[in-house]
Amino acid sequence: MAPVPRAVIDAARRLTDEDEIQAMMAESVQRRFCTTDLLTRELDQAGRNGTALPRKALAPLLAGARSVAEADAGRLWRRSGLPPGHWNVPIFDANGTYIATPDFWCDEVAFAWEIDSLRHHADLDGHRATVARNARYAAAGIVVLQTPPSRLRTEPDEVQRELHAVPDGTSPPAAGRRAQARRVSRSTAHATTGTTATATPNPPKVSVG
């Protein structure tokens, strides 16, 4: 039986749909069957034949995305021209109390972006967890935008307008949030650029406040 990374890449090379390849890779990583580094190594060993699409599908996962929806969101964010951020970074308040692990976090404007699917938030427990999470965001003064995955493809232009509107630095509240984030970045030992430092497989936690 082939090792999981090889099996995933072998299957990916036979597929022609980028979403299907990305979903398969993301599931193998999320379920801890392998890592993005191991998938990259397997691709490198496989050569060029039939690896162009798998390499393209893997790129967002290497940047921290955990799903096809997050990969779609990453493309929209890059097109928006907004400051860079990180995927799935745990954030904490000034007392070290856990707030949340947003799908995407932009430290410069203290902004959290959640790609909230109906599948994971519609049942009672999921709904309660989402309400509690949003309450923690509000208590910490963090702006959060919730976007269903389907809108990333059906309404990309509207989502981009929402992204620009929420962390708009021209408004006094947003300007205050940016100032707060910069104060945090100077006082957080983990940071090298803002509070989120550089992208790593195990990103540093972020302190807010």
Helices and strands as residue ranges (DSSP letters): H 4-14, H 18-30, H 36-46, H 52-62, H 68-80, E 86-87, E 91-93, E 98-100, E 104-106, G 107-109, E 111-115, H 118-121, H 124-139, E 143-147, H 151-154, H 156-165, H 172-187, E 206-208
